[in-house]
Amino acid sequence: MSASMMNMWISFIGMGLMILSVFAIYVSRYKLKNGFLKAISALIAYACMIIGGLIMVYIVFSGPA
């Protein structure tokens, strides 16, 4: 697999993590009533957002393949 194809799949993973974090934050804020589950859901969401953001920064600054 070429480097550019690898970057494409890595960027798809980053975007997927960001979409997952949006849904997890929505569930955490509006659907869950239990405080413990809200905290766990929010923690997972923010972790996914940070990892997805770092992946996007890597892809942008790695330059053209």
C-alpha positions in Angstrom: 0.0 0.0 0.0 1.4 3.4 -0.9 2.0 6.2 1.6 -0.8 8.3 0.2 -3.3 5.5 0.6 -2.1 4.9 4.1 -2.6 8.6 4.9 -6.1 8.4 3.5 -7.1 5.6 5.7 -5.5 7.2 8.7 -7.4 10.4 8.0 -10.7 8.4 7.7 -10.0 7.0 11.2 -9.4 10.5 12.6 -12.7 11.7 11.1 -14.5 8.7 12.4 -13.2 9.3 15.9 -14.4 12.9 15.7 -17.9 11.8 14.6 -17.9 9.2 17.3 -17.0 11.9 19.9 -19.9 14.1 18.7 -22.4 11.3 19.2 -20.9 10.4 22.6 -21.1 14.0 23.8 -24.7 14.2 22.7 -25.6 11.0 24.5 -23.7 12.1 27.6 -25.4 15.5 27.8 -28.9 14.8 26.8 -29.7 11.1 27.1 -28.0 9.8 30.2 -29.2 10.5 33.7 -26.7 8.5 35.7 -23.8 10.8 36.7 -21.2 8.0 36.5 -22.2 6.9 33.0 -22.3 10.6 31.9 -18.7 11.0 33.1 -17.5 7.9 31.4 -19.2 8.8 28.1 -17.8 12.3 28.2 -14.3 11.0 29.0 -14.5 8.6 26.1 -15.8 11.4 23.8 -13.1 13.9 24.7 -10.4 11.2 24.4 -11.7 10.4 20.9 -11.8 14.1 20.0 -8.2 14.6 21.1 -6.9 11.5 19.3 -8.8 12.4 16.2 -7.4 16.0 16.3 -3.9 14.7 16.7 -4.4 12.4 13.8 -5.6 15.3 11.6 -2.6 17.5 12.7 -0.3 14.6 11.7 -2.0 14.2 8.3 -1.9 17.9 7.6 1.7 18.5 8.6 3.1 15.3 7.0 2.8 17.0 3.7 1.8 15.6 0.3 2.6 12.0 -0.2 
